[in-house]
Amino acid sequence: MFYTEQTFLVELLNFYLFIYFLMYFSLNLFKTNKTKQKCCVSGVFGDKDAVKSVFVTEGDSVTLNTDVEVQKDDRILWTFKMDNSDTLIAEIIRENNYIDDSIVAFRDRLQMDSQTGSLTIRNIRTEHSGLYKLQILIKKIISHKSFTVAVYGE
């Protein structure tokens, strides 16, 4: 696709605004959870405090479902908790998929469904155990979903 300088700058601004909203919402959600108050904003997933536990045998594949259909302007971010920080592993921005193959632990193992944004981890290993976070922006509403994945040896 050919971008003019103005179109590129608009897309870049939209991307930075999206990141700002994600950071702002995440910080406010953290502050709300820290003070033990329930968040009263309902989103796509309902209870934001719920973390889904997933158990899988090493070598199998597991799919973490978004329970949504991706529309043209939706944005989906998948992160994995590595070294005490959330690391971006996959995203969809304006129907464009991106999977970060620079993370050695996940190289050639991740697949993201372009219609739902669901993340599949193939040939999973014990090092893939941990917290996976999903953030979705649909029509200016940010929703969160978390999965704790436990991988057991064969």
Residue pairs with C-beta under 8 A, 6 or more apart in sequence:
3 11
11 94
15 93
18 75
18 93
18 137
21 137
21 142
22 77
22 135
22 137
22 142
25 142
26 135
26 144
29 39
29 48
29 144
32 38
32 39
33 39
33 49
38 49
39 48
39 49
43 141
43 142
43 143
43 144
44 67
44 68
44 136
44 138
44 141
44 143
45 67
45 143
45 144
45 145
48 143
48 144
50 146
51 131
51 146
51 147
51 148
52 145
52 146
52 147
52 148
53 147
53 148
53 150
54 62
54 64
54 147
54 148
54 149
54 150
55 150
55 152
56 62
56 124
56 149
56 150
56 151
56 152
57 151
57 152
57 153
57 154
58 124
58 125
58 126
58 151
58 152
58 153
58 154
59 123
59 124
59 125
59 154
60 123
60 124
61 120
61 121
61 122
61 123
61 124
62 120
62 121
62 124
62 149
63 118
63 119
63 120
63 121
64 78
64 118
64 119
64 120
64 121
64 132
64 134
64 147
64 149
65 116
65 118
66 76
66 116
66 117
66 118
66 134
66 136
66 145
67 116
67 145
68 74
68 116
68 117
68 136
68 138
69 115
69 116
70 76
70 92
70 95
70 114
70 115
70 116
70 117
71 138
72 94
72 95
73 94
73 139
74 92
74 117
74 136
74 137
74 138
75 91
75 92
75 93
75 94
75 136
75 137
76 91
76 92
76 117
76 134
76 135
76 136
76 137
77 88
77 90
77 91
77 134
77 135
77 136
78 88
78 89
78 90
78 91
78 112
78 119
78 132
78 133
78 134
79 86
79 87
79 88
79 89
79 132
79 133
79 135
80 86
80 87
80 89
80 106
80 130
80 131
80 132
80 133
81 87
81 130
81 131
81 132
81 133
82 103
82 105
82 130
86 133
87 100
87 103
88 100
89 99
89 100
89 103
89 106
89 110
89 119
90 97
90 98
90 99
90 100
90 110
90 112
90 119
91 97
91 98
92 98
92 112
92 114
92 117
95 114
97 112
97 114
99 110
99 111
99 112
100 106
101 107
101 108
101 110
105 125
105 127
105 128
106 121
106 128
109 121
109 122
109 123
109 124
109 128
110 119
110 120
110 121
110 122
111 119
111 120
111 122
112 118
112 119
112 120
113 119
113 120
117 134
117 136
119 132
119 134
121 128
121 149
124 149
124 151
125 151
126 151
126 152
126 153
127 151
128 149
128 151
129 149
129 150
129 151
130 148
130 149
131 146
131 147
131 148
131 149
132 146
132 147
132 148
132 149
133 144
133 145
133 146
133 147
134 144
134 145
134 146
134 147
135 142
135 143
135 144
136 142
136 143
136 144
136 145
